[in-house]
Amino acid sequence: MNSKRKHSEKVNWPVTILLILGCITIFFPLYMAVMIALKQPSEMTNDIAGALSFPQHWSLGNFTEAMRVTDFWNSLGNSLLISAAAVILSILIHSLAGYAIGRNMKSSKFYNFVYLYIVSGMFVPFAILMMPLVKQTSQMGIGNRAGVILLYVVFYMPMNLLLYSGYLKNIPLALEEAARVDGASTWRTYWSIIFPIMKPMHATAAVLTVLGTWNDVMTPLVIMAGTGKNTLPLAQLTFQTQFGTNYNLAFASYLLALLPVLAFYLICQKQILNGVVNGAVK
Amino acid sequence: MEKTNERKRTFLLITIPVLILFFLFNTLPLLKGFVYSFTNFKGYGSYDWVGLRNYTDLFTDGRIGKSYLFTFKYAVVCTIIVNVLSLVLAFGLNSRIKAKSALRGVYFLPNVLGGLVVGYIFSFIFTYILPAAGSAMGSEFLSQNMLSNTKTAWAAIVAVGAWQSIAMNTIIYISGLQTVPEDVYEAGGLDGATGWKRFRHLTFPLILPFFTINMVLCMKNFLMVFDQIMALTKGGPAQSTESISYLIYQNGMNGGQFGFQSANAFLFFVVIVVISVFQLTVLGKKEEQL
């Protein structure tokens, strides 16, 4: 017994060291981006040192300039608005749909059909809907941020419906019946009992929806074209076509675009990892 | 009785608007695209019905054929590389190592970063860093810019795609490995199962459901590759890295081929459904056998 415990506590050093060395592949691109962003174009020689060495003078000048050129605060605001609205609406609407459909799909053919119909939407990539959707949203007058938010709510519905109705299977009906006996309506029972109980699933749905919408390029690119409004990734695309050759400025701008999601990851790492695993495995 | 009706009514009042919303922005555009695929619509102005001509043209159009070849080559190679590397990484991160959660956190990092910006950063590496390193080492092959050569550009895109996707698959494999109980290994150890044999006959069958998830996720995501193409090559050089999504965007939205690319999009949809269903049934059967 004693020897077995000793065995399980032994640290596998070769693997640890290999894994630490492997981190270079993750950090190298980011390190390079930081070094280039801190330098002036005159310091960029044509060898590797020109890109990777520390700058002669530490200066955040590129960052302030990049913020000005890319209209950073407006793009950030748009990205925040779109992602936040998409997540809040998704949690409210998809959990409700998961409840209504999940509670009835076993007993009713209609709800079972609705469930399969919406979940099968997972197989429909955006590229296929893109062209008709651009026409449709502009005809409806929502070829703008509101349209992008609405589309995200629809696109993430299949996955979130799957997650919510799956989670609901573990919540006993007895909870609702008790409330019903007390005279509460179904609507009130949902908001006071079921919605709070599904909190772990809200976290999962929120994480998956945020990661998907925050980094998405294609939807805002085609839907918001011509509105003059940018999201953070879109601003990089416009920036690249205009100033792509000034790498110092460009990398400052790229890093600014990565910063919010990096901060989010550092703060909520545990929830994000849990959310991603829950979402994929269920 | 009153109560049951109230419950039924509430459920319907929730479901029907959701159903309408989903139909309006998912099914309706799919059907519209299908209808457009029988026209010569340019995206503006008037158009005529052309019957099945767009579909027959798809099979003779060299650019379409090239984009399917590229997309499939990319998706298959990426899927293999990503699954092999993430399985290895998952074993490492699941063994008795120091700083386990910190290392897992680091290796997951690429997944949260946006594909477009990552693509731009790697574009610099392929354009300046790798050639500089190559010529310093005296290697003729490495001192060229991979992205400007039709033979190597796709490999560069594979590298970037894999760099980002390994994160996600590794996390899924780790959660798979954690479901394997320790006593399975102990029992297997008594029977002399070690190394590759242990993996092949003990571990792999037990994590097969996770393998299925990863295969399906990988293929679907890689077949839809867009951001990396946009950032790294814009379909070049000489249209050698045009993915299907990129071609639909490029020619359908800006190239006046709305009708023709609608046909392409619909074919693409059928292909994705067939592949996903095929993967799920084949791998599902394997799971049942075990």
Contacts between the chains, C-beta under 8 A, distances in Angstrom:
chain1	res1	chain2	res2	distance
A	8	B	96	7.3
A	9	B	96	7.8
A	10	B	96	6.4
A	11	B	96	5.7
A	11	B	97	6.7
A	11	B	98	5.6
A	12	B	95	5.0
A	12	B	96	4.8
A	12	B	97	5.6
A	13	B	98	7.9
A	15	B	92	5.1
A	15	B	95	5.3
A	15	B	97	5.5
A	16	B	97	4.3
A	16	B	98	4.9
A	16	B	99	7.4
A	18	B	92	6.8
A	19	B	89	8.0
A	19	B	92	5.3
A	19	B	93	6.8
A	19	B	97	6.3
A	19	B	103	5.3
A	19	B	107	7.9
A	20	B	99	7.9
A	20	B	103	7.2
A	22	B	89	7.7
A	22	B	107	7.7
A	23	B	103	7.3
A	23	B	106	5.2
A	23	B	107	7.6
A	25	B	163	7.3
A	26	B	106	5.7
A	26	B	107	6.6
A	26	B	109	5.7
A	26	B	110	6.4
A	27	B	106	7.7
A	29	B	118	7.4
A	29	B	121	5.0
A	29	B	122	6.5
A	29	B	125	6.6
A	30	B	121	7.8
A	32	B	121	7.2
A	32	B	124	7.4
A	32	B	125	7.1
A	32	B	129	7.1
A	33	B	121	5.3
A	36	B	124	7.4
A	46	B	128	7.9
A	46	B	132	7.2
A	47	B	132	5.5
A	47	B	136	7.7
A	48	B	129	6.1
A	48	B	132	4.8
A	48	B	133	6.1
A	48	B	136	7.2
A	51	B	124	7.6
A	51	B	128	6.4
A	51	B	129	6.2
A	52	B	129	7.8
A	93	B	18	6.6
A	96	B	14	5.1
A	96	B	18	7.6
A	97	B	14	6.5
A	97	B	15	6.9
A	97	B	18	4.5
A	99	B	14	7.4
A	100	B	10	7.6
A	100	B	11	4.4
A	100	B	12	8.0
A	100	B	14	4.1
A	100	B	15	4.9
A	100	B	18	7.8
A	101	B	15	6.2
A	103	B	11	7.1
A	104	B	11	6.0
A	111	B	11	7.8
A	111	B	15	7.1
A	114	B	15	6.1
A	114	B	19	6.0
A	117	B	19	7.9
A	117	B	22	7.8
A	118	B	18	7.8
A	118	B	19	7.7
A	118	B	22	5.5
A	121	B	22	6.8
A	121	B	26	5.1
A	121	B	27	8.0
A	123	B	220	7.9
A	123	B	269	7.8
A	123	B	272	6.1
A	123	B	273	5.2
A	123	B	276	5.8
A	124	B	26	6.3
A	124	B	30	6.2
A	124	B	269	6.6
A	125	B	220	7.7
A	125	B	223	7.9
A	125	B	224	4.9
A	125	B	245	7.3
A	125	B	268	7.5
A	125	B	269	7.3
A	125	B	272	6.4
A	126	B	224	7.7
A	127	B	224	6.2
A	127	B	226	7.1
A	127	B	244	7.1
A	127	B	245	4.0
A	127	B	248	5.1
A	127	B	249	7.0
A	127	B	265	6.3
A	127	B	268	6.9
A	128	B	30	6.7
A	128	B	33	6.4
A	128	B	248	7.8
A	128	B	265	4.3
A	128	B	266	7.0
A	128	B	268	6.2
A	128	B	269	4.7
A	129	B	25	7.9
A	129	B	26	6.9
A	129	B	29	4.4
A	129	B	30	6.2
A	129	B	33	6.9
A	130	B	248	6.7
A	130	B	249	6.8
A	130	B	252	7.3
A	130	B	253	7.4
A	130	B	265	7.6
A	131	B	33	6.4
A	131	B	36	7.3
A	131	B	43	7.5
A	131	B	248	7.4
A	131	B	252	4.9
A	131	B	253	6.7
A	131	B	258	5.8
A	131	B	261	6.7
A	131	B	262	6.2
A	131	B	265	7.1
A	132	B	28	7.7
A	132	B	29	3.8
A	132	B	30	7.7
A	132	B	32	4.0
A	132	B	33	4.7
A	132	B	36	6.8
A	132	B	262	7.7
A	133	B	25	7.0
A	133	B	29	4.8
A	134	B	253	7.1
A	135	B	32	7.7
A	136	B	25	7.8
A	136	B	28	7.3
A	136	B	29	6.0
A	136	B	32	7.2
A	150	B	25	6.8
A	151	B	25	6.0
A	153	B	21	7.5
A	154	B	21	6.2
A	154	B	22	5.9
A	154	B	24	8.0
A	154	B	25	4.2
A	154	B	26	5.6
A	155	B	26	7.7
A	157	B	18	7.5
A	157	B	21	8.0
A	157	B	22	5.9
A	180	B	3	6.2
A	180	B	7	7.8
A	185	B	6	6.3
A	185	B	10	7.2
A	186	B	6	6.2
A	186	B	7	4.7
A	186	B	10	4.0
A	186	B	11	7.3
A	187	B	10	5.5
A	211	B	111	7.7
A	211	B	112	6.1
A	214	B	114	7.4
A	215	B	112	7.9
A	215	B	113	7.4
A	215	B	114	3.7
A	215	B	115	6.4
A	215	B	116	7.7
A	217	B	114	7.5
A	217	B	115	7.3
A	217	B	116	5.1
A	217	B	226	7.3
A	217	B	227	5.3
A	217	B	230	6.8
A	218	B	226	5.6
A	218	B	227	7.6
A	218	B	245	7.7
A	218	B	249	7.3
A	222	B	249	7.2
A	222	B	253	6.2
A	232	B	114	7.9
A	233	B	114	5.1
A	233	B	116	5.0
A	233	B	117	6.8
A	236	B	116	6.0
A	236	B	117	5.7
A	236	B	120	6.7
A	237	B	116	6.5
A	237	B	230	7.1
A	240	B	120	6.5
A	240	B	231	7.9
A	247	B	124	6.4
A	250	B	120	7.1
A	251	B	121	7.4
A	251	B	124	7.7
A	254	B	117	4.7
A	254	B	120	5.7
A	254	B	121	6.2
A	257	B	114	6.8
A	257	B	117	5.3
A	258	B	113	5.8
A	258	B	114	7.1
A	258	B	117	5.8
A	261	B	112	5.3
A	261	B	113	6.6
A	261	B	114	7.1
A	262	B	112	7.5
A	262	B	113	7.7
A	264	B	112	7.5
A	265	B	109	6.9
A	265	B	112	4.8
A	269	B	105	5.4
A	272	B	108	7.9
A	272	B	112	7.0
A	273	B	104	7.3
A	273	B	105	7.7
A	273	B	108	6.3
A	273	B	171	6.4
A	276	B	108	8.0
A	276	B	111	7.5
A	276	B	168	6.8
A	276	B	171	6.0
A	277	B	171	5.8
A	277	B	172	6.7
A	277	B	175	4.8
A	280	B	168	7.5
A	280	B	171	7.9
A	280	B	172	5.2
A	280	B	213	5.8
A	280	B	217	6.8
A	281	B	172	6.9
A	281	B	175	6.1
A	281	B	210	7.3
A	281	B	213	6.8
